[in-house]
Amino acid sequence: MFGVPLLKLDAGRIFASLVGQSESNLRSVIQTAEAIAPCCLWIDELEKAFAGSKSSGSTDGGTSSRVFGSFLSWMQEKTKQVFVVATANDVSQLPPELLRKGRWDELFFVDLPNQTEREAIWKIQISKYGRDPKDFDLVQLARATEGLTGSEIEACFVEALYAGFDQDAEPTDLLIAQVLNDFVPLSKLMAEQISGLRNWARGRARMATSVVPESKLRKLG
């Protein structure tokens, strides 16, 4: 989308057993990214990438802490056009020095998909598995899957494909509805944690999705 190379940082491969090798590996990562610049550096699950940096002194001789500190310094002082994008499932585990302005241009909170987004997800997933979205009621499917993530919607459709195969038939809205009756989404299993993340994000992060008024959703439906 940005028209530049995309690099994924596997933080687990930075850390090594030999003394000083972890720090050297991080320097190699930085040098590689800056050599390719302009580029985009993507770090998935940031809170796990640098887990243990707080107790690093008593667990790994301070290696995690030094690597983490070097990475923070680079983010603050870098002059090359390396655009850093990171994801985190639990931002409460991230140290405050990592979240402050200057290291990140913006923090976004990605909530569960809304009605419009769920319709788009259904269309993508149905097409992905070689079926025609026009054969399904995307509006009703989106309403029936409120609170589901994109991966859960995909899992529901895959299960409906298996159910259809078992009956020697194509998946239908009815089959998907039967799958949903027994499906328990993460938003129910981990309701307290999701509510806590939403409370944390309120006033601290920018919403990744604009809130669509319910009255407008009814008109769209």
TORLUMKOL-329857 format. One record per atom (N, C-alpha, C): atom name; x, y, z. Coordinates in steps of 0.2 Angstrom, whole numbers, padded with zeros to 4 digits. Atoms other than C-alpha are relative to their C-alpha. Example, Ala and Ser with C-alpha at 12.3 -4.5 7.8 and 13.67 -1.06 7.14 Angstrom:
BEGIN
REC  atomo     xx     yy     zz
REC      N   0004  -0006   0000
REC     CA   0062  -0022   0039
REC      C   0004   0006   0000
REC      N  -0004  -0006  -0001
REC     CA   0068  -0005   0036
REC      C  -0004   0005   0003
END
This chain:
BEGIN
REC  atomo     xx     yy     zz
REC      N   0004  -0006   0000
REC     CA   0000   0000   0000
REC      C   0004   0006   0000
REC      N  -0004  -0006   0000
REC     CA   0014   0012   0004
REC      C   0005   0001  -0006
REC      N  -0004   0000   0005
REC     CA   0024   0007  -0011
REC      C   0007   0000   0001
REC      N  -0007   0001  -0003
REC     CA   0040   0003  -0001
REC      C   0000  -0007   0002
REC      N  -0001   0007  -0002
REC     CA   0047  -0014   0004
REC      C  -0002  -0001   0007
REC      N   0003   0002  -0007
REC     CA   0039  -0022   0020
REC      C   0005  -0005   0003
REC      N  -0005   0005  -0003
REC     CA   0051  -0030   0032
REC      C  -0004  -0002   0007
REC      N   0003   0003  -0006
REC     CA   0044  -0041   0047
REC      C   0006  -0001   0005
REC      N  -0005   0002  -0005
REC     CA   0055  -0041   0063
REC      C  -0002  -0005   0004
REC      N   0001   0006  -0004
REC     CA   0055  -0058   0071
REC      C   0005   0001   0006
REC      N  -0004  -0002  -0005
REC     CA   0061  -0052   0088
REC      C   0003  -0006   0004
REC      N  -0002   0006  -0003
REC     CA   0063  -0070   0094
REC      C   0007  -0002  -0003
REC      N  -0007   0002   0003
REC     CA   0078  -0072   0082
REC      C   0005   0005   0002
REC      N  -0005  -0005  -0002
REC     CA   0087  -0057   0089
REC      C   0004  -0003   0006
REC      N  -0004   0002  -0006
REC     CA   0091  -0065   0106
REC      C   0003  -0007  -0002
REC      N  -0004   0006   0001
REC     CA   0105  -0078   0106
REC      C   0003  -0001   0006
REC      N  -0003   0003  -0006
REC     CA   0114  -0088   0119
REC      C   0007   0004   0002
REC      N  -0007  -0003  -0001
REC     CA   0132  -0080   0116
REC      C   0000   0007   0003
REC      N  -0001  -0007  -0003
REC     CA   0137  -0064   0126
REC      C   0001   0005  -0005
REC      N   0000  -0005   0005
REC     CA   0134  -0049   0115
REC      C  -0003  -0001  -0006
REC      N   0002   0002   0006
REC     CA   0127  -0058   0101
REC      C  -0007   0003  -0001
REC      N   0007  -0003   0001
REC     CA   0109  -0052   0104
REC      C   0000   0008  -0002
REC      N  -0001  -0007   0002
REC     CA   0115  -0034   0104
REC      C   0002   0001  -0007
REC      N  -0002   0000   0007
REC     CA   0124  -0037   0088
REC      C  -0005  -0002  -0005
REC      N   0006   0001   0004
REC     CA   0109  -0045   0080
REC      C  -0005   0006  -0001
REC      N   0004  -0005   0000
REC     CA   0099  -0030   0084
REC      C   0003   0006  -0005
REC      N  -0003  -0004   0004
REC     CA   0112  -0019   0076
REC      C   0000  -0002  -0008
REC      N   0001   0003   0007
REC     CA   0111  -0030   0060
REC      C  -0007   0002  -0003
REC      N   0007  -0001   0002
REC     CA   0092  -0028   0060
REC      C   0000   0008  -0002
REC      N   0000  -0007   0001
REC     CA   0094  -0009   0061
REC      C   0004   0002  -0007
REC      N  -0004  -0002   0006
REC     CA   0108  -0008   0048
REC      C  -0004  -0003  -0007
REC      N   0004   0003   0006
REC     CA   0097  -0019   0036
REC      C  -0005   0004  -0002
REC      N   0006  -0004   0001
REC     CA   0082  -0009   0038
REC      C   0002   0007  -0003
REC      N  -0002  -0007   0003
REC     CA   0091   0008   0035
REC      C   0004  -0001  -0007
REC      N  -0002   0000   0007
REC     CA   0100   0001   0020
REC      C  -0005  -0001  -0005
REC      N   0005   0001   0005
REC     CA   0084  -0004   0012
REC      C  -0005   0006  -0001
REC      N   0004  -0006   0000
REC     CA   0076   0013   0017
REC      C  -0001   0004  -0007
REC      N   0006  -0001  -0004
REC     CA   0063   0020   0013
REC      C  -0003  -0007   0000
REC      N   0004   0007   0000
REC     CA   0054   0004   0019
REC      C  -0004   0001   0007
REC      N   0005   0000  -0006
REC     CA   0041  -0001   0032
REC      C   0002  -0006   0004
REC      N  -0002   0005  -0004
REC     CA   0047  -0011   0047
REC      C  -0006  -0002   0005
REC      N   0006   0003  -0004
REC     CA   0033  -0022   0055
REC      C   0002  -0004   0005
REC      N  -0001   0004  -0005
REC     CA   0033  -0029   0072
REC      C  -0006  -0003   0003
REC      N   0006   0003  -0002
REC     CA   0020  -0041   0077
REC      C   0000  -0002   0007
REC      N   0001   0001  -0007
REC     CA   0014  -0043   0095
REC      C   0006   0003   0004
REC      N  -0005  -0004  -0003
REC     CA   0026  -0030   0102
REC      C   0001  -0002   0007
REC      N  -0001   0001  -0007
REC     CA   0023  -0034   0120
REC      C   0003  -0007   0001
REC      N  -0003   0007  -0001
REC     CA   0029  -0052   0118
REC      C   0007   0001  -0003
REC      N  -0007  -0001   0003
REC     CA   0044  -0046   0107
REC      C   0005   0002   0005
REC      N  -0005  -0003  -0005
REC     CA   0052  -0037   0122
REC      C  -0002  -0002   0007
REC      N   0002   0002  -0006
REC     CA   0044  -0047   0136
REC      C   0006  -0002   0004
REC      N  -0005   0002  -0004
REC     CA   0055  -0049   0151
REC      C   0005   0006   0001
REC      N  -0005  -0006   0000
REC     CA   0064  -0032   0149
REC      C   0000   0003   0007
REC      N   0001  -0003  -0006
REC     CA   0058  -0026   0166
REC      C   0004  -0005   0005
REC      N  -0003   0005  -0004
REC     CA   0065  -0042   0175
REC      C   0007  -0002  -0003
REC      N  -0006   0002   0003
REC     CA   0080  -0043   0164
REC      C   0006  -0001   0004
REC      N  -0006   0000  -0004
REC     CA   0093  -0040   0177
REC      C   0001  -0007   0004
REC      N  -0001   0006  -0004
REC     CA   0089  -0056   0187
REC      C  -0002  -0006  -0004
REC      N   0002   0006   0004
REC     CA   0084  -0067   0172
REC      C   0005  -0002  -0005
REC      N  -0004   0002   0005
REC     CA   0096  -0065   0158
REC      C   0006   0005   0000
REC      N  -0006  -0005   0000
REC     CA   0110  -0053   0164
REC      C  -0001   0006  -0003
REC      N   0001  -0006   0003
REC     CA   0102  -0038   0157
REC      C  -0001   0001  -0007
REC      N   0000   0000   0007
REC     CA   0102  -0043   0139
REC      C  -0006   0003  -0003
REC      N   0006  -0003   0002
REC     CA   0084  -0040   0136
REC      C  -0001   0007   0001
REC      N   0000  -0007  -0001
REC     CA   0085  -0023   0144
REC      C   0004   0004  -0004
REC      N  -0005  -0003   0004
REC     CA   0100  -0018   0134
REC      C  -0003   0000  -0007
REC      N   0003   0001   0006
REC     CA   0092  -0024   0118
REC      C  -0006   0005  -0001
REC      N   0006  -0004   0000
REC     CA   0076  -0015   0122
REC      C   0002   0008   0000
REC      N  -0002  -0007  -0001
REC     CA   0085   0001   0127
REC      C   0003   0003  -0007
REC      N  -0003  -0002   0007
REC     CA   0095   0001   0110
REC      C  -0005   0001  -0005
REC      N   0005  -0001   0004
REC     CA   0079  -0001   0101
REC      C  -0004   0006   0001
REC      N   0003  -0006  -0002
REC     CA   0071   0013   0110
REC      C   0004   0006  -0003
REC      N  -0005  -0006   0002
REC     CA   0086   0025   0106
REC      C   0000   0000  -0007
REC      N   0001   0000   0007
REC     CA   0085   0020   0088
REC      C  -0006   0003  -0003
REC      N   0006  -0003   0002
REC     CA   0067   0024   0086
REC      C   0000   0008   0002
REC      N   0000  -0007  -0002
REC     CA   0070   0041   0095
REC      C   0005   0004  -0005
REC      N  -0005  -0004   0003
REC     CA   0085   0046   0085
REC      C   0001  -0002  -0008
REC      N  -0001   0002   0007
REC     CA   0084   0037   0068
REC      C  -0002   0006  -0005
REC      N   0000  -0005   0005
REC     CA   0086   0048   0053
REC      C  -0002  -0003  -0007
REC      N   0002   0003   0006
REC     CA   0083   0036   0039
REC      C  -0008  -0001   0000
REC      N   0008   0000   0001
REC     CA   0065   0034   0032
REC      C  -0002  -0008   0001
REC      N   0002   0006  -0002
REC     CA   0061   0018   0041
REC      C  -0007   0001   0004
REC      N   0007  -0001  -0003
REC     CA   0042   0018   0045
REC      C  -0002  -0006   0004
REC      N   0001   0006  -0004
REC     CA   0039   0007   0060
REC      C  -0007  -0001   0002
REC      N   0007   0001  -0002
REC     CA   0022  -0001   0063
REC      C   0000  -0006   0004
REC      N   0000   0006  -0005
REC     CA   0019  -0013   0078
REC      C  -0007  -0001   0002
REC      N   0006   0002  -0003
REC     CA   0004  -0022   0084
REC      C   0001  -0003   0007
REC      N   0000   0003  -0007
REC     CA   0000  -0027   0102
REC      C  -0007  -0002   0002
REC      N   0007   0003  -0003
REC     CA  -0014  -0038   0110
REC      C  -0001   0003   0006
REC      N   0001  -0003  -0007
REC     CA  -0011  -0031   0127
REC      C   0004   0005   0002
REC      N  -0004  -0006  -0001
REC     CA  -0005  -0014   0128
REC      C   0002   0002   0007
REC      N  -0002  -0001  -0007
REC     CA  -0005  -0014   0147
REC      C   0007  -0003   0002
REC      N  -0007   0003  -0001
REC     CA   0011  -0025   0146
REC      C   0006   0004  -0002
REC      N  -0005  -0004   0003
REC     CA   0020  -0012   0137
REC      C   0003   0006   0005
REC      N  -0003  -0005  -0005
REC     CA   0032   0000   0147
REC      C  -0002   0007  -0003
REC      N   0002  -0006   0002
REC     CA   0027   0018   0147
REC      C   0005   0004  -0005
REC      N  -0005  -0003   0004
REC     CA   0044   0024   0139
REC      C  -0001  -0002  -0007
REC      N   0001   0002   0006
REC     CA   0039   0014   0124
REC      C  -0006   0004  -0004
REC      N   0006  -0002   0003
REC     CA   0022   0022   0121
REC      C   0000   0008  -0001
REC      N   0000  -0008   0000
REC     CA   0027   0041   0123
REC      C   0001   0002  -0007
REC      N   0000  -0004   0006
REC     CA   0025   0053   0109
REC      C   0008   0001  -0002
REC      N  -0007  -0001   0003
REC     CA   0041   0055   0098
REC      C   0003  -0007  -0002
REC      N  -0001   0007   0003
REC     CA   0043   0036   0096
REC      C  -0005  -0002  -0004
REC      N   0006   0002   0004
REC     CA   0026   0033   0089
REC      C  -0003   0007  -0002
REC      N   0004  -0006   0002
REC     CA   0017   0046   0078
REC      C  -0007   0000   0003
REC      N   0007   0000  -0002
REC     CA   0000   0039   0083
REC      C  -0001  -0007   0003
REC      N   0003   0006  -0002
REC     CA  -0008   0025   0093
REC      C  -0007  -0001  -0002
REC      N   0007   0001   0002
REC     CA  -0023   0017   0086
REC      C  -0003  -0006   0004
REC      N   0004   0006  -0004
REC     CA  -0036   0005   0095
REC      C  -0004  -0003  -0006
REC      N   0004   0004   0005
REC     CA  -0043  -0008   0083
REC      C  -0005  -0004   0004
REC      N   0005   0003  -0003
REC     CA  -0059  -0013   0090
REC      C  -0003  -0006  -0004
REC      N   0004   0005   0004
REC     CA  -0071  -0028   0085
REC      C  -0003   0003  -0006
REC      N   0003  -0003   0006
REC     CA  -0077  -0025   0067
REC      C  -0007   0002   0001
REC      N   0007  -0002   0000
REC     CA  -0093  -0015   0065
REC      C  -0004  -0003  -0005
REC      N   0004   0003   0005
REC     CA  -0108  -0019   0054
REC      C   0003   0000  -0007
REC      N  -0003  -0001   0007
REC     CA  -0100  -0012   0038
REC      C   0006  -0004  -0001
REC      N  -0006   0004   0001
REC     CA  -0084  -0020   0041
REC      C  -0001  -0008   0000
REC      N   0002   0007   0000
REC     CA  -0092  -0037   0045
REC      C  -0002  -0002  -0007
REC      N   0003   0001   0007
REC     CA  -0101  -0036   0028
REC      C   0006  -0001  -0005
REC      N  -0006   0000   0005
REC     CA  -0084  -0033   0019
REC      C   0004  -0006   0002
REC      N  -0004   0006  -0002
REC     CA  -0076  -0047   0029
REC      C  -0003  -0006  -0003
REC      N   0004   0005   0003
REC     CA  -0090  -0059   0024
REC      C   0001  -0001  -0008
REC      N  -0001   0000   0007
REC     CA  -0088  -0054   0006
REC      C   0007  -0003  -0002
REC      N  -0007   0002   0002
REC     CA  -0069  -0057   0006
REC      C   0001  -0007   0002
REC      N  -0001   0007  -0002
REC     CA  -0070  -0074   0015
REC      C  -0004  -0004  -0005
REC      N   0004   0004   0005
REC     CA  -0084  -0081   0004
REC      C   0004   0000  -0007
REC      N  -0004   0000   0007
REC     CA  -0074  -0076  -0012
REC      C   0006  -0004   0001
REC      N  -0006   0004  -0001
REC     CA  -0058  -0083  -0004
REC      C  -0001  -0007  -0001
REC      N   0001   0007   0001
REC     CA  -0066  -0100  -0004
REC      C  -0004  -0002  -0006
REC      N   0003   0001   0007
REC     CA  -0072  -0099  -0022
REC      C  -0008   0000   0000
REC      N   0007  -0001   0000
REC     CA  -0090  -0095  -0018
REC      C  -0002   0007  -0002
REC      N   0003  -0007   0003
REC     CA  -0101  -0080  -0025
REC      C  -0003   0003   0006
REC      N   0003  -0003  -0006
REC     CA  -0105  -0068  -0011
REC      C  -0007   0002  -0002
REC      N   0007  -0001   0002
REC     CA  -0121  -0064  -0021
REC      C  -0005  -0005   0002
REC      N   0005   0006  -0002
REC     CA  -0128  -0081  -0016
REC      C  -0001   0001   0008
REC      N   0001   0000  -0008
REC     CA  -0128  -0075   0003
REC      C  -0002   0007   0001
REC      N   0003  -0006  -0003
REC     CA  -0137  -0062   0013
REC      C   0006   0003   0004
REC      N  -0006  -0003  -0003
REC     CA  -0121  -0052   0018
REC      C  -0003   0005   0006
REC      N   0003  -0005  -0005
REC     CA  -0132  -0039   0028
REC      C  -0002  -0004   0006
REC      N   0002   0005  -0006
REC     CA  -0140  -0053   0039
REC      C   0006  -0003   0003
REC      N  -0006   0003  -0003
REC     CA  -0124  -0062   0041
REC      C   0004   0004   0004
REC      N  -0004  -0005  -0004
REC     CA  -0115  -0046   0047
REC      C  -0004   0001   0007
REC      N   0003  -0001  -0007
REC     CA  -0129  -0044   0060
REC      C   0000  -0005   0004
REC      N   0000   0006  -0005
REC     CA  -0129  -0061   0066
REC      C   0007  -0002   0003
REC      N  -0007   0002  -0003
REC     CA  -0110  -0061   0069
REC      C   0003   0006   0003
REC      N  -0003  -0006  -0005
REC     CA  -0109  -0045   0080
REC      C   0004  -0003   0005
REC      N  -0004   0002  -0006
REC     CA  -0095  -0047   0092
REC      C   0005  -0005  -0003
REC      N  -0005   0005   0002
REC     CA  -0085  -0059   0081
REC      C   0006   0004  -0004
REC      N  -0006  -0003   0004
REC     CA  -0067  -0055   0074
REC      C   0000  -0003  -0007
REC      N  -0001   0002   0007
REC     CA  -0062  -0057   0056
REC      C   0002  -0007   0000
REC      N  -0002   0007   0000
REC     CA  -0054  -0074   0060
REC      C  -0005  -0004   0002
REC      N   0006   0004  -0003
REC     CA  -0069  -0080   0069
REC      C  -0005  -0001  -0006
REC      N   0005   0001   0005
REC     CA  -0080  -0076   0054
REC      C   0002  -0005  -0005
REC      N  -0003   0005   0004
REC     CA  -0068  -0085   0043
REC      C  -0001  -0008   0002
REC      N   0001   0006  -0003
REC     CA  -0069  -0100   0055
REC      C  -0007  -0003  -0001
REC      N   0007   0002   0001
REC     CA  -0088  -0100   0054
REC      C  -0001  -0002  -0007
REC      N   0001   0001   0007
REC     CA  -0088  -0100   0035
REC      C   0003  -0007  -0002
REC      N  -0004   0006   0001
REC     CA  -0075  -0114   0035
REC      C  -0004  -0006   0003
REC      N   0004   0006  -0003
REC     CA  -0086  -0125   0047
REC      C  -0006  -0001  -0004
REC      N   0006   0001   0004
REC     CA  -0101  -0121   0036
REC      C   0002  -0004  -0007
REC      N  -0002   0004   0006
REC     CA  -0091  -0128   0021
REC      C   0000  -0007   0001
REC      N  -0001   0007  -0002
REC     CA  -0087  -0144   0030
REC      C  -0007  -0003   0001
REC      N   0007   0002  -0001
REC     CA  -0106  -0145   0035
REC      C  -0003  -0002  -0006
REC      N   0003   0001   0007
REC     CA  -0111  -0143   0017
REC      C   0003  -0006  -0003
REC      N  -0004   0006   0003
REC     CA  -0098  -0156   0011
REC      C  -0003  -0006   0003
REC      N   0003   0006  -0003
REC     CA  -0105  -0168   0024
REC      C  -0007  -0002  -0002
REC      N   0007   0001   0002
REC     CA  -0123  -0166   0017
REC      C   0000   0000  -0008
REC      N  -0001   0000   0007
REC     CA  -0116  -0166  -0001
REC      C  -0004   0006  -0003
REC      N   0003  -0006   0002
REC     CA  -0122  -0148  -0003
REC      C   0004   0006   0001
REC      N  -0003  -0006  -0001
REC     CA  -0116  -0130  -0004
REC      C  -0002   0003   0006
REC      N   0002  -0004  -0006
REC     CA  -0115  -0119   0011
REC      C  -0005   0005  -0001
REC      N   0005  -0005   0000
REC     CA  -0130  -0108   0014
REC      C  -0001   0004   0006
REC      N   0001  -0005  -0006
REC     CA  -0136  -0094   0025
REC      C  -0002  -0004   0006
REC      N   0002   0005  -0005
REC     CA  -0145  -0108   0035
REC      C   0005  -0004   0003
REC      N  -0006   0004  -0003
REC     CA  -0130  -0119   0037
REC      C   0005   0005   0005
REC      N  -0004  -0005  -0004
REC     CA  -0120  -0103   0043
REC      C  -0003   0001   0007
REC      N   0004  -0002  -0006
REC     CA  -0134  -0099   0055
REC      C   0001  -0006   0005
REC      N  -0001   0006  -0004
REC     CA  -0133  -0117   0062
REC      C   0007   0000   0004
REC      N  -0007   0000  -0003
REC     CA  -0114  -0115   0065
REC      C   0000   0005   0005
REC      N  -0001  -0005  -0005
REC     CA  -0116  -0099   0074
REC      C  -0004  -0001   0006
REC      N   0004   0002  -0006
REC     CA  -0129  -0106   0086
REC      C   0005  -0003   0005
REC      N  -0004   0004  -0005
REC     CA  -0115  -0117   0094
REC      C   0007   0004   0000
REC      N  -0006  -0003   0000
REC     CA  -0101  -0104   0091
REC      C   0000   0005   0006
REC      N  -0001  -0005  -0005
REC     CA  -0094  -0094   0106
REC      C   0006   0004  -0001
REC      N  -0006  -0005   0002
REC     CA  -0084  -0079   0101
REC      C   0004   0002   0006
REC      N  -0005  -0003  -0005
REC     CA  -0069  -0072   0110
REC      C  -0003   0006   0004
REC      N   0003  -0005  -0003
REC     CA  -0079  -0057   0114
REC      C  -0004  -0002   0006
REC      N   0003   0003  -0005
REC     CA  -0089  -0068   0126
REC      C   0004  -0003   0005
REC      N  -0005   0004  -0005
REC     CA  -0075  -0079   0133
REC      C   0004   0005   0004
REC      N  -0005  -0005  -0004
REC     CA  -0064  -0064   0137
REC      C  -0003   0007   0000
REC      N   0004  -0006   0000
REC     CA  -0077  -0051   0139
REC      C   0003   0006   0005
REC      N  -0003  -0005  -0005
REC     CA  -0068  -0043   0155
REC      C   0006   0003  -0003
REC      N  -0006  -0002   0003
REC     CA  -0052  -0042   0146
REC      C  -0001   0005  -0006
REC      N   0001  -0004   0006
REC     CA  -0059  -0034   0130
REC      C  -0003   0007   0003
REC      N   0003  -0007  -0003
REC     CA  -0069  -0021   0141
REC      C   0006   0004   0003
REC      N  -0005  -0004  -0003
REC     CA  -0053  -0017   0150
REC      C   0005   0003  -0005
REC      N  -0003  -0003   0005
REC     CA  -0044  -0014   0134
REC      C  -0003   0006  -0003
REC      N   0004  -0005   0002
REC     CA  -0058  -0003   0128
REC      C   0001   0006   0005
REC      N  -0001  -0005  -0005
REC     CA  -0057   0007   0144
REC      C   0007   0003   0000
REC      N  -0007  -0003   0001
REC     CA  -0038   0009   0142
REC      C   0000   0005  -0006
REC      N   0000  -0003   0007
REC     CA  -0040   0015   0124
REC      C  -0003   0007   0000
REC      N   0004  -0006   0000
REC     CA  -0053   0028   0129
REC      C   0004   0006   0002
REC      N  -0004  -0006  -0002
REC     CA  -0043   0045   0129
REC      C   0007  -0001  -0001
REC      N  -0008   0001   0001
REC     CA  -0026   0037   0126
REC      C   0001  -0002  -0007
REC      N  -0001   0002   0007
REC     CA  -0028   0030   0108
REC      C  -0005   0003  -0005
REC      N   0005  -0002   0005
REC     CA  -0036   0035   0092
REC      C  -0004  -0006  -0003
REC      N   0004   0006   0002
REC     CA  -0050   0024   0086
REC      C   0002  -0001  -0007
REC      N  -0002   0002   0007
REC     CA  -0045   0015   0070
REC      C  -0006   0000  -0005
REC      N   0006   0000   0003
REC     CA  -0063   0014   0065
REC      C  -0005   0006   0002
REC      N   0004  -0005  -0002
REC     CA  -0075   0029   0065
REC      C  -0007  -0003   0002
REC      N   0006   0002  -0003
REC     CA  -0091   0026   0075
REC      C  -0006   0002  -0005
REC      N   0006  -0001   0004
REC     CA  -0106   0024   0064
REC      C  -0006   0000   0004
REC      N   0007  -0001  -0003
REC     CA  -0123   0030   0071
REC      C  -0004  -0006  -0001
REC      N   0004   0005   0001
REC     CA  -0135   0016   0074
REC      C  -0006   0001  -0006
REC      N   0005  -0002   0004
REC     CA  -0148   0026   0064
REC      C   0002  -0001  -0008
REC      N  -0003   0000   0006
REC     CA  -0136   0027   0049
REC      C   0000  -0008  -0002
REC      N  -0001   0007   0002
REC     CA  -0133   0008   0050
REC      C  -0007  -0003  -0002
REC      N   0007   0003   0002
REC     CA  -0152   0004   0049
REC      C  -0001   0002  -0007
REC      N   0002  -0002   0007
REC     CA  -0153   0015   0033
REC      C   0005  -0004  -0005
REC      N  -0004   0004   0004
REC     CA  -0138   0006   0026
REC      C  -0002  -0007  -0001
REC      N   0003   0007   0000
REC     CA  -0146  -0011   0030
REC      C  -0006   0000  -0004
END
